[in-house]
Amino acid sequence: MPGPEQQVRPERQAPARTEDSADVIVVGAGPAGSTAAYHLARTGLDVLLLEKSAFPREKVCGDGLTPRTVKQLVDLGIDVSEEAGWLHNKGLRLISGRRSLEFDWPELSAFPGFGLVRRRADFDELLARKAAAAGARLVERANVAGPLVDERSGRITGVAAGLGEDRRPVDYRAPIVVAADGNSTRLSVAMKRYRRTDRAMGVAYRTYFTTPRHDDRYLEAWLDLRDPTDPARRLLPGYAWVFGMGDGTANVGLGVLDTSKTDPDWRNLLRRWCADLPPDYGYTPEAVTEPVRGSALPMGLNRQPHYADGLLLVGDAGGTVSPGTGEGIAYAMESGRYAAETIVQALARRTDRGRELALRAYPQALRSAYAGYFALGRLAADLLGRPKLLGAAGAAGLGHPALLKVAFRLMVNLTEPDSKDALDRLLHLIGRVAPGR
């Protein structure tokens, strides 16, 4: 799909603009929303970017960014040098049992060979300000209460919002709206976009602690995550992480598939797991700098349709988190860009029918990009969600070097069809042809 390289205007008569109207409204200034707003605004479209909070604001995240995210940041024109406040990392360290192996990010034509670390409060504000600098009208403390809908057609025509602490009511109007309002996505639910129950959901919990290993140049993932309170010590369907932040602290957390009918005490599980870390990590209860916080992970394109009646879903609102790893930022930003490219093409069409046909290409763009890879992730999630199979996998030895190599390639989703590596080519092919729905 071609990118929006030049200013594109529809040839139909445009309505007079006011402060509360726009060509496109983007609800939510997280990575998906800000990326969409940037790519829309740089073509000359009038974009309203509505954020319910005020920056800086907290978001639960591991703060580790893979080369997929680095590519999107570079495409936004963001300086990702260490002098600009980013901590670069070399790759991923996988730990299982007594084995620890380090895998460097691959050098590929499509992606850079390094990853990054940055706190989400700083990261999200940086992206939102970049969108504003490109021309998007960023409105903070704009709490969107619901959609404005044409009663005859059922199409969304804007959103109703409350501004500021007093929630002063304002109606914003636009022919196209992008829902980037996260997992809860009240806007999508109000437009009858419901979560698919056959898609896996995950949970993530994290905290920060001071540690002498804060400048570790590898992201670290512990694959054999177990509940210390479980007498059988069964493997959990997920992993724990330790990501050095480069500022004297590390982000430590866990991501687990929510496969049980009763939720375990994830906060307590994280505290117990941290207590078992090696002494050189420097973890003690006194070293904790922030409370444990958690969030849900909407996975595998679990809310559909991604376009209908003038509304596009991006990021967590559309369930773009990877079912295999819980990685969300890269796919959120990519979905925001796909949505922007689709909208620019649609608004260049001369007829309502032409615009609608162009907008319907957005779900297909998502399926083409992710259906195969996410199908593999859902398969892994299904297997990991079965205790007997999970136990067998543990007995087989998740720490085997060959298995860890496959796990790394599956987790990072950095492949090319013409790679010289046979495993790389195989995984790329499987990810493209695996059945998705």
For each residue, the residues with C-beta under 8 A, 3 or more apart:
1: 338 341 342 345 361 365
2: 5 341 345
3: 39 337 341
4: 8 39 40 42 43 340 341 344 345
5: 2 43
6: 43
7: 43 44
8: 4 43 44 45 344 345 347 348
9: 14 44 347 348
10: 14 347 348 349 350 355
11: 350
12: 350
13:
14: 9 10 17
15: 21
16:
17: 14 21 22 46
18: 21
19:
20: 170 171 172 173
21: 15 17 18 158 172 173 174
22: 17 25 46 47 48 137 172 173 174
23: 40 45 46 47 174 175 176 347
24: 40 45 46 47 48 174 175 176 177 178 343
25: 22 47 48 50 158 159 172 173 174 176 177 178
26: 29 33 36 37 40 47 48 49 50 136 177 178 180
27: 33 50 144 159 177 178 179 180 181 187
28: 32 33 50 51 52 179 180 181 182 315 317
29: 26 33 34 37 49 50 51 55 124 127 128 131 138 140 180
30: 33 34 59 124 127 180 182 315 316 332
31: 34 35 123 124 127 315 329 332 333 336
32: 28 35 36 180 314 315 316 317 320 332 333 335 336
33: 26 27 28 29 30 36 37 49 51 178 180 181 314 315 336
34: 29 30 31 37 38 49 124 127 128 130 131 336
35: 31 32 38 39 72 76 127 131 332 333 336 337 340
36: 26 32 33 39 40 178 180 314 336 337 339 340
37: 26 29 33 34 40 41 47 49 131 134 136 138 336 340
38: 34 35 41 42 76 127 130 131 134 136 340
39: 3 4 35 36 42 43 336 337 340 341 344
40: 4 23 24 26 36 37 43 45 47 136 340 343 344
41: 37 38 44 45 47 131 134 135 136
42: 4 38 39 134 135
43: 4 5 6 7 8 39 40 344
44: 7 8 9 41 135
45: 8 23 24 40 41 343 344 347
46: 17 22 23 24 137
47: 22 23 24 25 26 37 40 41 131 135 136 137
48: 22 24 25 26 136 137 139 172 174
49: 26 29 33 34 37 128 131 132 136 137 138 139
50: 25 26 27 28 29 139 142 144 159 161 172
51: 28 29 33 54 55 128 138 139 140 141 142
52: 28 141 142 143 144 181
53: 57 140 141
54: 51 57 140 141
55: 29 51 121 124 125 128 129 140
56: 121 122 124 125
57: 53 54 121 124 125
58: 120 121 293
59: 30 120 121 124 295
60: 120 204 205 206 293 294 295
61: 120 204 206 328 329
62: 204 206 241 243 251 253 255
63: 117 118 119 120 123 243 245 251
64: 89 115 116 117 219 241 243 251
65: 69 70 73 115 116 117 118 329 330
66: 69 70 105 115 327 330 412 414
67: 70 71 105 108 111 112 113 114 115 412 414
68: 71 72 111 327 330 331 334 412 413 414
69: 65 66 72 73 115 116 329 330 333
70: 65 66 67 73 74 80 111 112 114 115 116
71: 67 68 74 75 110 111 112
72: 35 68 69 75 76 330 333 334 337
73: 65 69 70 76 78 80 116 333
74: 70 71 77 78 80 112
75: 71 72 337
76: 35 38 72 73 127 130
77: 74 130
78: 73 74 126 127 130
79: 83 84
80: 70 73 74 84 86 116
81: 84 86
82: 85 86 87 88
83: 79
84: 79 80 81
85: 82 118 122
86: 80 81 82 116 117 118
87: 82 116 117 118 215 244 245 246
88: 82 114 115 116 217
89: 64 114 115 116 117 216 217 218 219
90: 102 104 105 114 115 217 218
91: 102 103 104 105 115 218 219
92: 102 103 105 218 219 220 221 408 411 412
93: 100 101 102 103 218 219 220 221
94: 100 101 103 221 223 404 407 408
95: 99 100 220 221 222 223 224
96: 99 222 223 224 398 399 404
97: 224 397 398 399
98: 399
99: 95 96 399 400 401 404
100: 93 94 95
101: 93 94 401 404 405
102: 90 91 92 93 218
103: 91 92 93 94 404 405 408
104: 90 91 113
105: 66 67 90 91 92 111 112 113 114 115 412 414
106: 111 113 414 424
107: 113
108: 67 111 113 414 416 419
109: 416
110: 71 416
111: 67 68 70 71 105 106 108 414
112: 67 70 71 74 105
113: 67 104 105 106 107 108
114: 67 70 88 89 90 105
115: 64 65 66 67 69 70 88 89 90 91 105 219
116: 64 65 69 70 73 80 86 87 88 89
117: 63 64 65 86 87 89 219 243 244 245 246 251
118: 63 65 85 86 87 122 123
119: 63 122 123 245
120: 58 59 60 61 63 123 124
121: 55 56 57 58 59 124 125
122: 56 85 118 119 125 126
123: 31 63 118 119 120 126 127
124: 29 30 31 34 55 56 57 59 120 121 127 128
125: 55 56 57 121 122 128 129
126: 78 122 123 129 130
127: 29 30 31 34 35 38 76 78 123 124 130 131
128: 29 34 49 51 55 124 125 131 132 138
129: 55 125 126 132 133 138
130: 34 38 76 77 78 126 127 133 134
131: 29 34 35 37 38 41 47 49 127 128 134 136 138
132: 49 128 129 135 136 137 138
133: 129 130
134: 37 38 41 42 130 131
135: 41 42 44 47 132
136: 26 37 38 40 41 47 48 49 131 132
137: 22 46 47 48 49 132
138: 29 37 49 51 128 129 131 132
139: 48 49 50 51 142 163
140: 29 51 53 54 55
141: 51 52 53 54 163 164 165
142: 50 51 52 139 161 162 163 170
143: 52 161 162 163 167
144: 27 50 52 159 160 161 181 186 187
145: 159 160 161 162 186
146: 159 160 186 187 190
147: 156 157 158 159 160 177 187 190 191 311
148: 156 157 158 159 160 171 173
149: 154 155 156 157 191
150: 153 154 155 156 157
151: 154
152:
153: 150 309
154: 149 150 151 309
155: 149 150 309 310
156: 147 148 149 150 159 177 191 309 310 311
157: 147 148 149 150 173 174 175 310
158: 21 25 147 148 171 172 173 174 177
159: 25 27 50 144 145 146 147 148 156 171 172 177 187
160: 144 145 146 147 148 169 170 171 172
161: 50 142 143 144 145 169 170 171 172
162: 142 143 145 167 168 169 170
163: 139 141 142 143 166 167 168 169 170
164: 141 167 168
165: 141
166: 163
167: 143 162 163 164
168: 162 163 164
169: 160 161 162 163
170: 20 142 160 161 162 163
171: 20 148 158 159 160 161
172: 20 21 22 25 48 50 158 159 160 161
173: 20 21 22 25 148 157 158
174: 21 22 23 24 25 48 157 158 177
175: 23 24 157 310
176: 23 24 25 310 312 343 346 347 359
177: 24 25 26 27 147 156 158 159 174 187 310 311 312
178: 24 25 26 27 33 36 311 312 313 314 336 339 343
179: 27 28 185 187 188 191 193 311 312 313 314 317 318
180: 26 27 28 29 30 32 33 36 314 315 317 336
181: 27 28 33 52 144 184 185 186 187 188 317
182: 28 30 185 315 316 317
183: 295 296 297 298 316 317
184: 181 189
185: 179 181 182 188 189 193 303 313 316 317
186: 144 145 146 181 189 190
187: 27 144 146 147 159 177 179 181 190 191 311 317
188: 179 181 185 191 193 303 311 313 317
189: 184 185 186 192 193 194
190: 146 147 186 187
191: 147 149 156 179 187 188 308 309 311
192: 189
193: 179 185 188 189 303 304 305 308 311 313
194: 189 303
195: 199 298 302 303 319
196: 199 302 303 304 319
197:
198:
199: 195 196 298 299 300 301 302 319 323 378
200: 257 258 259 299 300 302 323 378 381 382 385
201: 257 258 296 297 298 299 302
202: 238 255 256 257 258 296 297 299 321 323 326
203: 255 256 258 263 266 294 295 296 297
204: 60 61 62 253 254 255 256 294 295 297 326
205: 60 253 254 266 267 269 270 292 293 294
206: 60 61 62 251 252 253 254 270 292 293 294
207: 251 252 253 270 274 288 289 290 291 292 293
208: 245 249 250 251 252 288 289 290
209: 249 250 252 274 282 283 287 288 289
210: 214 248 249 282 287 289
211: 214 244 248 249 250 281 282 283 287
212: 280 282
213: 216 242 244 250 280 281 282
214: 210 211 244 245 246 247 248 249 250
215: 87 244 246
216: 89 213 220 242 243 244 250
217: 88 89 90 244
218: 89 90 91 92 93 102
219: 64 89 91 92 93 115 117 241 243
220: 92 93 95 216 241 242 243
221: 92 93 94 95 239 240 241 411
222: 95 96 225 239 240 241 242
223: 94 95 96 239 398 399 404 407
224: 95 96 97 235 394 398 399
225: 222 235 236 238 239 240 254 256 273
226: 230 233 234 235 236
227: 230 233 234 236 264 269 272
228: 233 269 272 273 276
229: 269 272
230: 226 227 233 234
231:
232:
233: 226 227 228 230
234: 226 227 230 387 390 391 394
235: 224 225 226 390 391 393 394 398
236: 225 226 227 256
237: 256 257 259 381 384 385 390
238: 202 225 254 255 256 257 326 384
239: 221 222 223 225 254 255
240: 221 222 225 252 253 254 255 270 273
241: 62 64 219 220 221 222 251 252 253 254 255
242: 213 216 220 222 250 251 252 277 281
243: 62 63 64 117 216 219 220 250 251 252
244: 87 117 211 213 214 215 216 217 250
245: 63 87 117 119 208 214 248 249 250 251
246: 87 117 214 215
247: 214
248: 210 211 214 245
249: 208 209 210 211 214 245 289
250: 208 209 211 213 214 216 242 243 244 245 281
251: 62 63 64 117 206 207 208 241 242 243 245
252: 206 207 208 209 240 241 242 243 270 274 277 283
253: 62 204 205 206 207 240 241 270
254: 204 205 206 225 238 239 240 241 266 269 270 273
255: 62 202 203 204 238 239 240 241 297 325 326
256: 202 203 204 225 236 237 238 266
257: 200 201 202 237 238 381 384 385
258: 200 201 202 203 263 296
259: 200 237 384 385
260: 263 264
261:
262:
263: 203 258 260 266
264: 227 260 269
265: 268 269
266: 203 205 254 256 263 269 270 294
267: 205 270 271 292 294
268: 265 271 272
269: 205 227 228 229 254 264 265 266 272 273
270: 205 206 207 240 252 253 254 266 267 273 274 292
271: 267 268 274 275 292
272: 227 228 229 268 269 275 276
273: 225 228 240 254 269 270 276 277
274: 207 209 252 270 271 277 283
275: 271 272 283
276: 228 272 273
277: 242 252 273 274 281 283
278: 281
279: 282
280: 212 213
281: 211 213 242 250 277 278
282: 209 210 211 212 213 279 287
283: 209 211 252 274 275 277 287
284: 287
285: 288
286:
287: 209 210 211 282 283 284
288: 207 208 209 285 291
289: 207 208 209 210 249
290: 207 208 293
291: 207 288
292: 205 206 207 267 270 271
293: 58 60 205 206 207 290
294: 60 203 204 205 206 266 267
295: 59 60 183 203 204
296: 183 201 202 203 258
297: 183 201 202 203 204 255 321 326 328
298: 183 195 199 201 302 303 316 319 320 321
299: 199 200 201 202 302 319 321 322 323 326 374 377 378 381
300: 199 200 319 321 322 323 374 377 378 381
301: 199 304 306 318 319 320 366 367 370 371 374
302: 195 196 199 200 201 298 299 319
303: 185 188 193 194 195 196 298 306 313 317 318 319
304: 193 196 301 313 318 363
305: 193 308 363
306: 301 303 312 313 318 362 363 366
307: 311 312 313 342 359 360 362 363
308: 191 193 305 311
309: 153 154 155 156 191
310: 155 156 157 175 176 177 359
311: 147 156 177 178 179 187 188 191 193 307 308
312: 176 177 178 179 306 307 339 342 343 359 362
313: 178 179 185 188 193 303 304 306 307 317 318
314: 32 33 36 178 179 180 317 318 320 332 335 336 338 339
315: 28 30 31 32 33 180 182 318 320 328 331 332 335 336
316: 30 32 182 183 185 298 319 320 321 328 332
317: 28 32 179 180 181 182 183 185 187 188 303 313 314
318: 179 301 303 304 306 313 314 315 335 366
319: 195 196 199 298 299 300 301 302 303 316
320: 32 298 301 314 315 316 328 331 332 334 335 366 370
321: 202 297 298 299 300 316 326 327 328 331
322: 299 300 325 326 327 328 331 373 374 377 413
323: 199 200 202 299 300 374 377 378 380 381
324: 373 374 376 377 380 381 410 411
325: 255 322 377 410 411 412 413
326: 202 204 238 255 297 299 321 322
327: 66 68 321 322 330 331 411 413
328: 61 297 315 316 320 321 322 331 332
329: 31 61 65 69 332 333
330: 65 66 68 69 72 327 333 334
331: 68 315 320 321 322 327 328 334 335 370
332: 30 31 32 35 314 315 316 320 328 329 335 336
333: 31 32 35 69 72 73 329 330 336 337
334: 68 72 320 330 331 337 338 369
335: 32 314 315 318 320 331 332 338 339 366
336: 31 32 33 34 35 36 37 39 178 180 314 315 332 333 339 340
337: 3 35 36 39 72 75 333 334 340 341
338: 1 314 334 335 341 342 362 365 366 369
339: 36 178 312 314 335 336 342 343 362
340: 4 35 36 37 38 39 40 336 337 343 344
341: 1 2 3 4 39 337 338 344 345 365
342: 1 307 312 338 339 345 346 358 359 361 362 365
343: 24 40 45 176 178 312 339 340 346 347 359
344: 4 8 39 40 43 45 340 341 347 348
345: 1 2 4 8 341 342 348 349 358 361
346: 176 342 343 349 354 355 356 358 359
347: 8 9 10 23 45 176 343 344 355
348: 8 9 10 344 345
349: 10 345 346 354 355 357 358
350: 10 11 12 354
351: 354 355
352: 355 356
353: 356 357
354: 346 349 350 351 357 358
355: 10 346 347 349 351 352 358 359
356: 346 352 353 359 360
357: 349 353 354 360 361
358: 342 345 346 349 354 355 361
359: 176 307 310 312 342 343 346 355 356 362
360: 307 356 357 363 364
361: 1 342 345 357 358 364 365
362: 306 307 312 338 339 342 359 365 366
363: 304 305 306 307 360 366 367
364: 360 361 367 368
365: 1 338 341 342 361 362 368 369
366: 301 306 318 320 335 338 362 363 369 370 371
367: 301 363 364 370 371 436
368: 364 365 371
369: 334 338 365 366
370: 301 320 331 366 367 373 374 436
371: 301 366 367 368 374 375 434 435 436 437
372: 375 376 430 431 432 433 434 435 436
373: 322 324 370 376 377 413 431 434
374: 299 300 301 322 323 324 370 371 377 378 436
375: 371 372 378 379 434 435 436 437
376: 324 372 373 379 380 410 430 431 434
377: 299 300 322 323 324 325 373 374 380 381
378: 199 200 299 300 323 374 375 381 382
379: 375 376 382 383
380: 323 324 376 377 383 384 410
381: 200 237 257 299 300 323 324 377 378 384 385
382: 200 378 379 385 386
383: 379 380 386 389 390 393
384: 237 238 257 259 380 381 389 390 393
385: 200 237 257 259 381 382 390
386: 382 383 389 390
387: 234 390 391
388: 391 392
389: 383 384 386 392 393
390: 234 235 237 383 384 385 386 387 393 394
391: 234 235 387 388 394 395
392: 388 389 395 396
393: 235 383 384 389 390 396 398
394: 224 234 235 390 391 397 398
395: 391 392
396: 392 393 400 403
397: 97 394 400 403
398: 96 97 223 224 235 393 394 403 404 407
399: 96 97 98 99 223 224 403 404
400: 99 396 397 403 404
401: 99 101 404 405
402: 405 406
403: 396 397 398 399 400 406 407
404: 94 96 99 101 103 223 398 399 400 401 407 408
405: 101 103 401 402 408 409 423
406: 402 403 409 410 423
407: 94 223 398 403 404 410 411
408: 92 94 103 404 405 411 412
409: 405 406 412 414 415 423 424 427
410: 324 325 376 380 406 407 413 427
411: 92 221 324 325 327 407 408
412: 66 67 68 92 105 325 408 409
413: 68 322 325 327 373 410 431
414: 66 67 68 105 106 108 111 409
415: 409 419 424 425 427 428 431
416: 108 109 110 419 424 428
417: 425 428 429
418: 425
419: 108 415 416 424 425 428
420: 424
421: 424 425
422: 425 426
423: 405 406 409 426 427
424: 106 409 415 416 419 420 421 427 428
425: 415 417 418 419 421 422 428 429
426: 422 423 429 430
427: 409 410 415 423 424 430 431
428: 415 416 417 419 424 425 431 432
429: 417 425 426 432 433
430: 372 376 426 427 433 434
431: 372 373 376 413 415 427 428 434
432: 372 428 429
433: 372 429 430
434: 371 372 373 375 376 430 431
435: 371 372 375
436: 367 370 371 372 374 375
437: 371 375
